Amino acid sequence: MSTLACVDSPSDFIRRYGVDAKIVEFEESVETVEAAARAAGAPPSDIVKTLLLIVDGRPMVVLLPGDRKLDYRKLSELTKASKIRMASPDEIEELTGLMPGGLTPLSECIKGLKVIVDGSIASKERVWTGGGSMNALANVSVRDLLRVLKPIVADVSQ
């Protein structure tokens, strides 16, 4: 997969798809759930992690709330996959053009992949996701995120 489709900024993506979202830049890094929650003044359950996985050799994205962990068994049953692993930092950069700490679902290259959203996110009104850099978060309407990414919504966390 070429990263050329991924050169747009999250702001461009938001405009293109009419997503109700706002990018917020912070002085400090927000690349961990704890740092993002502190900076945003939100509970970890409202911080969404964008995980890039390699599932049977193919890239896939899972969006999880910050207070939960990926349940590999549930994901394997859902995808009927035999081998699931996290993408390496090099693979993340190669597939998305983004640094691992700056991964955002507000990206054409993420939209182009199979996306699974944990069911616990779907019931929320707004969440904070990566904003495209180590110092940015996006406060996003969950309804718009689901509309644009057209994900599979399933229980894949523990």
VEXTI-351443 format. One record per residue (C-alpha): residue number from 1; residue in one letter; x, y, z. Coordinates in Angstrom, 1 decimal. Each point is the difference from the previous one (the first is absolute). Layout:
REM VEXTI-351443
<node><k>NUM</k><r>a</r><east>X</east><north>Y</north><up>Z</up></node>
...
END
This chain:
REM VEXTI-351443
<node><k>1</k><r>m</r><east>0.0</east><north>0.0</north><up>0.0</up></node>
<node><k>2</k><r>s</r><east>1.3</east><north>3.4</north><up>-0.9</up></node>
<node><k>3</k><r>t</r><east>0.1</east><north>2.8</north><up>2.5</up></node>
<node><k>4</k><r>l</r><east>-0.7</east><north>2.5</north><up>-2.8</up></node>
<node><k>5</k><r>a</r><east>-3.8</east><north>-0.3</north><up>0.8</up></node>
<node><k>6</k><r>c</r><east>0.9</east><north>0.9</north><up>3.6</up></node>
<node><k>7</k><r>v</r><east>1.7</east><north>3.4</north><up>-0.5</up></node>
<node><k>8</k><r>d</r><east>-3.1</east><north>2.0</north><up>1.0</up></node>
<node><k>9</k><r>s</r><east>-0.2</east><north>1.5</north><up>3.5</up></node>
<node><k>10</k><r>p</r><east>-2.7</east><north>-0.9</north><up>2.4</up></node>
<node><k>11</k><r>s</r><east>-1.3</east><north>3.5</north><up>-0.5</up></node>
<node><k>12</k><r>d</r><east>-0.4</east><north>-0.7</north><up>-3.8</up></node>
<node><k>13</k><r>f</r><east>-1.7</east><north>-3.3</north><up>0.8</up></node>
<node><k>14</k><r>i</r><east>-2.4</east><north>1.7</north><up>2.4</up></node>
<node><k>15</k><r>r</r><east>-0.9</east><north>2.6</north><up>-2.7</up></node>
<node><k>16</k><r>r</r><east>-0.3</east><north>-2.5</north><up>-2.8</up></node>
<node><k>17</k><r>y</r><east>-2.5</east><north>-2.2</north><up>1.8</up></node>
<node><k>18</k><r>g</r><east>-1.8</east><north>2.6</north><up>2.1</up></node>
<node><k>19</k><r>v</r><east>1.1</east><north>-1.6</north><up>3.3</up></node>
<node><k>20</k><r>d</r><east>-1.0</east><north>1.8</north><up>3.2</up></node>
<node><k>21</k><r>a</r><east>3.5</east><north>0.1</north><up>1.5</up></node>
<node><k>22</k><r>k</r><east>2.5</east><north>2.4</north><up>1.3</up></node>
<node><k>23</k><r>i</r><east>3.8</east><north>-0.4</north><up>0.1</up></node>
<node><k>24</k><r>v</r><east>1.6</east><north>1.2</north><up>3.2</up></node>
<node><k>25</k><r>e</r><east>3.8</east><north>0.5</north><up>0.2</up></node>
<node><k>26</k><r>f</r><east>1.7</east><north>-0.4</north><up>3.4</up></node>
<node><k>27</k><r>e</r><east>3.4</east><north>1.1</north><up>1.3</up></node>
<node><k>28</k><r>e</r><east>0.7</east><north>-3.5</north><up>1.3</up></node>
<node><k>29</k><r>s</r><east>0.0</east><north>-3.4</north><up>-1.7</up></node>
<node><k>30</k><r>v</r><east>-3.4</east><north>-1.8</north><up>0.0</up></node>
<node><k>31</k><r>e</r><east>1.2</east><north>-3.3</north><up>-1.4</up></node>
<node><k>32</k><r>t</r><east>-1.0</east><north>-2.1</north><up>3.0</up></node>
<node><k>33</k><r>v</r><east>-3.6</east><north>-0.4</north><up>1.3</up></node>
<node><k>34</k><r>e</r><east>1.0</east><north>1.5</north><up>3.4</up></node>
<node><k>35</k><r>a</r><east>1.6</east><north>3.1</north><up>-1.6</up></node>
<node><k>36</k><r>a</r><east>-2.9</east><north>0.5</north><up>-2.4</up></node>
<node><k>37</k><r>a</r><east>-2.6</east><north>-0.4</north><up>2.8</up></node>
<node><k>38</k><r>r</r><east>1.9</east><north>2.5</north><up>2.2</up></node>
<node><k>39</k><r>a</r><east>0.4</east><north>2.6</north><up>-2.9</up></node>
<node><k>40</k><r>a</r><east>-3.6</east><north>-0.4</north><up>-1.2</up></node>
<node><k>41</k><r>g</r><east>-1.4</east><north>0.0</north><up>3.6</up></node>
<node><k>42</k><r>a</r><east>-1.9</east><north>-3.2</north><up>-1.0</up></node>
<node><k>43</k><r>p</r><east>-0.2</east><north>-3.5</north><up>1.5</up></node>
<node><k>44</k><r>p</r><east>2.1</east><north>-2.7</north><up>-1.7</up></node>
<node><k>45</k><r>s</r><east>-3.3</east><north>-1.6</north><up>-1.2</up></node>
<node><k>46</k><r>d</r><east>-0.6</east><north>3.1</north><up>-2.2</up></node>
<node><k>47</k><r>i</r><east>3.5</east><north>-0.3</north><up>-1.6</up></node>
<node><k>48</k><r>v</r><east>0.0</east><north>-2.2</north><up>-3.1</up></node>
<node><k>49</k><r>k</r><east>3.1</east><north>-2.0</north><up>-0.9</up></node>
<node><k>50</k><r>t</r><east>0.5</east><north>-0.6</north><up>-3.7</up></node>
<node><k>51</k><r>l</r><east>1.8</east><north>-3.4</north><up>-0.3</up></node>
<node><k>52</k><r>l</r><east>1.5</east><north>-1.1</north><up>-3.3</up></node>
<node><k>53</k><r>l</r><east>0.1</east><north>-3.7</north><up>-0.1</up></node>
<node><k>54</k><r>i</r><east>1.3</east><north>-2.6</north><up>-2.5</up></node>
<node><k>55</k><r>v</r><east>-2.7</east><north>-2.6</north><up>-0.3</up></node>
<node><k>56</k><r>d</r><east>0.9</east><north>-3.1</north><up>-2.1</up></node>
<node><k>57</k><r>g</r><east>2.5</east><north>2.2</north><up>-1.8</up></node>
<node><k>58</k><r>r</r><east>-2.4</east><north>2.9</north><up>-0.7</up></node>
<node><k>59</k><r>p</r><east>-0.2</east><north>3.4</north><up>1.8</up></node>
<node><k>60</k><r>m</r><east>-3.1</east><north>0.7</north><up>2.0</up></node>
<node><k>61</k><r>v</r><east>-0.9</east><north>2.7</north><up>2.5</up></node>
<node><k>62</k><r>v</r><east>-1.8</east><north>-0.5</north><up>3.4</up></node>
<node><k>63</k><r>l</r><east>-1.3</east><north>3.0</north><up>2.0</up></node>
<node><k>64</k><r>l</r><east>-0.1</east><north>-0.7</north><up>3.7</up></node>
<node><k>65</k><r>p</r><east>-0.8</east><north>2.1</north><up>3.1</up></node>
<node><k>66</k><r>g</r><east>3.1</east><north>1.0</north><up>2.0</up></node>
<node><k>67</k><r>d</r><east>-1.1</east><north>-1.9</north><up>3.0</up></node>
<node><k>68</k><r>r</r><east>-0.3</east><north>-3.4</north><up>-1.8</up></node>
<node><k>69</k><r>k</r><east>2.3</east><north>-2.5</north><up>-1.6</up></node>
<node><k>70</k><r>l</r><east>-0.3</east><north>-1.8</north><up>-3.3</up></node>
<node><k>71</k><r>d</r><east>-1.3</east><north>-3.5</north><up>0.5</up></node>
<node><k>72</k><r>y</r><east>1.9</east><north>-2.0</north><up>-2.6</up></node>
<node><k>73</k><r>r</r><east>-2.3</east><north>-3.0</north><up>0.3</up></node>
<node><k>74</k><r>k</r><east>-3.1</east><north>2.0</north><up>-0.7</up></node>
<node><k>75</k><r>l</r><east>1.6</east><north>1.7</north><up>-2.9</up></node>
<node><k>76</k><r>s</r><east>1.2</east><north>-3.3</north><up>-1.4</up></node>
<node><k>77</k><r>e</r><east>-3.5</east><north>-1.5</north><up>0.3</up></node>
<node><k>78</k><r>l</r><east>-1.5</east><north>3.1</north><up>-1.7</up></node>
<node><k>79</k><r>t</r><east>2.5</east><north>0.1</north><up>-2.9</up></node>
<node><k>80</k><r>k</r><east>0.5</east><north>-3.8</north><up>-0.2</up></node>
<node><k>81</k><r>a</r><east>3.7</east><north>0.9</north><up>0.0</up></node>
<node><k>82</k><r>s</r><east>2.8</east><north>-2.4</north><up>1.1</up></node>
<node><k>83</k><r>k</r><east>2.8</east><north>2.6</north><up>0.5</up></node>
<node><k>84</k><r>i</r><east>-0.5</east><north>3.4</north><up>1.5</up></node>
<node><k>85</k><r>r</r><east>2.8</east><north>2.4</north><up>1.1</up></node>
<node><k>86</k><r>m</r><east>0.5</east><north>3.7</north><up>0.6</up></node>
<node><k>87</k><r>a</r><east>1.7</east><north>1.8</north><up>-2.9</up></node>
<node><k>88</k><r>s</r><east>3.6</east><north>1.0</north><up>0.7</up></node>
<node><k>89</k><r>p</r><east>0.8</east><north>3.7</north><up>0.1</up></node>
<node><k>90</k><r>d</r><east>1.7</east><north>-0.3</north><up>-3.4</up></node>
<node><k>91</k><r>e</r><east>-3.2</east><north>-1.7</north><up>-1.4</up></node>
<node><k>92</k><r>i</r><east>-2.2</east><north>2.8</north><up>1.5</up></node>
<node><k>93</k><r>e</r><east>2.1</east><north>2.6</north><up>-1.7</up></node>
<node><k>94</k><r>e</r><east>0.2</east><north>-1.9</north><up>-3.3</up></node>
<node><k>95</k><r>l</r><east>-3.8</east><north>-0.6</north><up>-0.1</up></node>
<node><k>96</k><r>t</r><east>-1.2</east><north>3.3</north><up>1.3</up></node>
<node><k>97</k><r>g</r><east>2.7</east><north>2.6</north><up>-0.3</up></node>
<node><k>98</k><r>l</r><east>-0.5</east><north>0.7</north><up>3.6</up></node>
<node><k>99</k><r>m</r><east>2.2</east><north>-0.6</north><up>3.1</up></node>
<node><k>100</k><r>p</r><east>-1.5</east><north>-2.6</north><up>2.4</up></node>
<node><k>101</k><r>g</r><east>-0.8</east><north>2.6</north><up>2.6</up></node>
<node><k>102</k><r>g</r><east>-1.8</east><north>2.1</north><up>-2.6</up></node>
<node><k>103</k><r>l</r><east>-2.4</east><north>-2.6</north><up>-1.4</up></node>
<node><k>104</k><r>t</r><east>-3.4</east><north>1.4</north><up>-0.6</up></node>
<node><k>105</k><r>p</r><east>-3.2</east><north>-1.6</north><up>-1.4</up></node>
<node><k>106</k><r>l</r><east>-0.6</east><north>3.4</north><up>-1.9</up></node>
<node><k>107</k><r>s</r><east>2.1</east><north>-1.2</north><up>-2.9</up></node>
<node><k>108</k><r>e</r><east>-0.6</east><north>-1.2</north><up>-3.5</up></node>
<node><k>109</k><r>c</r><east>2.4</east><north>-2.9</north><up>0.5</up></node>
<node><k>110</k><r>i</r><east>-1.9</east><north>-1.2</north><up>3.1</up></node>
<node><k>111</k><r>k</r><east>-3.3</east><north>0.5</north><up>-1.8</up></node>
<node><k>112</k><r>g</r><east>1.3</east><north>-2.3</north><up>-2.7</up></node>
<node><k>113</k><r>l</r><east>0.7</east><north>-2.9</north><up>2.3</up></node>
<node><k>114</k><r>k</r><east>-2.4</east><north>-2.3</north><up>1.8</up></node>
<node><k>115</k><r>v</r><east>-1.0</east><north>1.8</north><up>3.2</up></node>
<node><k>116</k><r>i</r><east>-1.5</east><north>-1.6</north><up>3.1</up></node>
<node><k>117</k><r>v</r><east>-1.4</east><north>2.3</north><up>2.7</up></node>
<node><k>118</k><r>d</r><east>-0.5</east><north>-1.5</north><up>3.5</up></node>
<node><k>119</k><r>g</r><east>-3.6</east><north>0.0</north><up>0.9</up></node>
<node><k>120</k><r>s</r><east>0.5</east><north>2.0</north><up>3.1</up></node>
<node><k>121</k><r>i</r><east>1.0</east><north>3.0</north><up>-2.1</up></node>
<node><k>122</k><r>a</r><east>-3.1</east><north>-0.1</north><up>-2.2</up></node>
<node><k>123</k><r>s</r><east>-2.2</east><north>1.0</north><up>3.0</up></node>
<node><k>124</k><r>k</r><east>1.9</east><north>3.2</north><up>0.7</up></node>
<node><k>125</k><r>e</r><east>-0.8</east><north>3.4</north><up>-1.4</up></node>
<node><k>126</k><r>r</r><east>3.6</east><north>1.4</north><up>-0.4</up></node>
<node><k>127</k><r>v</r><east>3.4</east><north>-1.4</north><up>0.5</up></node>
<node><k>128</k><r>w</r><east>3.6</east><north>1.2</north><up>-0.2</up></node>
<node><k>129</k><r>t</r><east>2.2</east><north>-1.7</north><up>-2.6</up></node>
<node><k>130</k><r>g</r><east>3.5</east><north>0.6</north><up>-1.3</up></node>
<node><k>131</k><r>g</r><east>0.3</east><north>3.2</north><up>-1.9</up></node>
<node><k>132</k><r>g</r><east>2.8</east><north>-0.9</north><up>-2.4</up></node>
<node><k>133</k><r>s</r><east>3.0</east><north>0.9</north><up>2.1</up></node>
<node><k>134</k><r>m</r><east>1.5</east><north>-0.7</north><up>3.4</up></node>
<node><k>135</k><r>n</r><east>-1.4</east><north>3.2</north><up>1.4</up></node>
<node><k>136</k><r>a</r><east>-3.5</east><north>0.1</north><up>-1.6</up></node>
<node><k>137</k><r>l</r><east>-3.3</east><north>-1.6</north><up>0.9</up></node>
<node><k>138</k><r>a</r><east>-3.3</east><north>0.2</north><up>-1.8</up></node>
<node><k>139</k><r>n</r><east>-3.3</east><north>0.3</north><up>1.8</up></node>
<node><k>140</k><r>v</r><east>-2.4</east><north>-1.8</north><up>-2.4</up></node>
<node><k>141</k><r>s</r><east>-3.7</east><north>-0.8</north><up>-0.3</up></node>
<node><k>142</k><r>v</r><east>-0.2</east><north>-3.8</north><up>0.2</up></node>
<node><k>143</k><r>r</r><east>-3.0</east><north>0.0</north><up>-2.4</up></node>
<node><k>144</k><r>d</r><east>2.1</east><north>1.8</north><up>-2.6</up></node>
<node><k>145</k><r>l</r><east>3.0</east><north>-2.4</north><up>0.6</up></node>
<node><k>146</k><r>l</r><east>-2.3</east><north>-3.0</north><up>-0.6</up></node>
<node><k>147</k><r>r</r><east>-1.6</east><north>1.6</north><up>-3.0</up></node>
<node><k>148</k><r>v</r><east>3.3</east><north>0.8</north><up>-1.8</up></node>
<node><k>149</k><r>l</r><east>2.1</east><north>-3.1</north><up>1.0</up></node>
<node><k>150</k><r>k</r><east>-2.9</east><north>-2.5</north><up>-0.5</up></node>
<node><k>151</k><r>p</r><east>1.6</east><north>-2.4</north><up>2.5</up></node>
<node><k>152</k><r>i</r><east>-1.1</east><north>-3.3</north><up>1.4</up></node>
<node><k>153</k><r>v</r><east>-1.3</east><north>0.7</north><up>3.5</up></node>
<node><k>154</k><r>a</r><east>0.7</east><north>-2.9</north><up>2.3</up></node>
<node><k>155</k><r>d</r><east>1.2</east><north>-0.9</north><up>3.5</up></node>
<node><k>156</k><r>v</r><east>3.7</east><north>-0.5</north><up>-0.4</up></node>
<node><k>157</k><r>s</r><east>1.2</east><north>1.3</north><up>3.4</up></node>
<node><k>158</k><r>q</r><east>0.5</east><north>-1.2</north><up>3.5</up></node>
END
